[in-house]
Amino acid sequence: MNSNYNIDYNDCDSDKSTMSISYESEQDLFEEVEFQDEMVQLTNLIKEKEFDIVITAIECNVSIEFLDILLSRLKYNINKFTVFKNGEIKSPLYAAISKNHFKIADFIISKGGDVNYVQNNFNIAKLLMENNLFTTKVFMYLLNRDWDIMMIKHYVYNFNFRYDLASTYIKYLCDKDLVNQLLSMYQKKDGISKENFDKIVMCERSFDIPYQWYYRCIYQNTYDQFKFFSCYDSRKSLKSKIEYIIKNFDEAEHPGFSTKLYEFFIQYKYNNNNICLNYKLMLDNNQVKRCMDKIINEKRNKLNNIIKECDIEKLICFYQDNDALMDNINDSNYDVLSNAISFGLPLNFIESIINLFSYSNFDYEVPKNIFAETITPAVYSLLLSRSD
């Protein structure tokens, strides 16, 4: 892990002696020496033990009284990150927060600990995020300790930023301001009209939602999350972000996104799941139609290539990946079976298509046939064979 960060090992604590101390576990060690003179000697533990006495004490959840005495007898940089031989990177405050020892964390802060401390482009929040220890409980603790969220800007403005963290932050930032303002008005006994109340709510519950969060909601079909985010976004901002996604989505980075986007458009078109939120999301209908048509045409071209290759496995995968769109792909303007027949594919492949796409009625008009006549697939096949 440490190979990815430029933390100077020479700048980290390394004051460890060769004194031998017998104990079965780190917890036992602190239980045995608490408030004894031996504690002074423990500041020079042997290198083989590979731990920092203060950090280890914190992780063992020692009493604050013990930690206070320990720190008073050491020349210890309370904010410094220590890099261990196994690659772990820790600081006292990180150790306390990562273990949810928040009382100890508050004590460390009272001794000069800084939640915003940076050492060689590294900080507590980044460490917690990298080690998957950044929980909503940790998040709320940091937010209430004057922590700068932009220290994890790279994670916040990211497709993978978790919904529980995103919603926690929005509620903390917006709802807190709203409640404070309403309480202030109540204490002053100021009257307020419904119109002004709505304006206050709209103003205080305003947050510039990263487009990546909407992107993820569409990709994962989490429309309830989409609705939550849009409640805090302005109509203009919401519209511009969805339009940006329409123009810039990356199918290579997120395979199948076009299918998810098409499903989203269907939800939007019929206002399923109340996506419009009383018409808050108002997209250009022509733009939506163009995008939907483009997605379907690209799907048909891909399907045609699979049919030409006569690859049944790819065909099955395509069907499974695009099951929700099949009624739109295979419609009056395009017919999988007719295309397969036109390519002169083997009967076993034709049979596979019939079974996979659940063909049962063959008495329908072949779309866009080369003979410009109303014919069925059977007649179409016969005419093609004769034209050869």
Secondary structure, 3 states (H helix, E strand, C coil): CHHHCCCCHHHCCCCCCCECCCCCCHHHHHHHHCCCCHHHHHHHECHHHCCCHHHHHHHCCCCHHHHHHHHHCCCCCCCCCEECCCCCEECHHHHHHHCCCHHHHHHHHHCCCCCCCEECCEEHHHHHHHCCCCCHHHHHHHHCCCCCHHHHHHHHCCCCCCHHHHHHHHHHHHHHHHHHHHHHHHHHCCCCCHHHHHHHHHHHCCCCCCHHHHHHHHHCCCHHHHHHHHHCCCHHHHHHHHHHHHHHCCCCCCCCHHHHHHHHHHHHHCCHHHCCCCCCCCCCHHHHHHHHHHHHHHHHHHHHHHHHHCCHHHHHHHHHHCHHHHHHHCCCCCCHHHHHHHCCCCHHHHHHHHHHCCCCCCCCCCCCCCCCCCCCHHHHHHHHHHHC
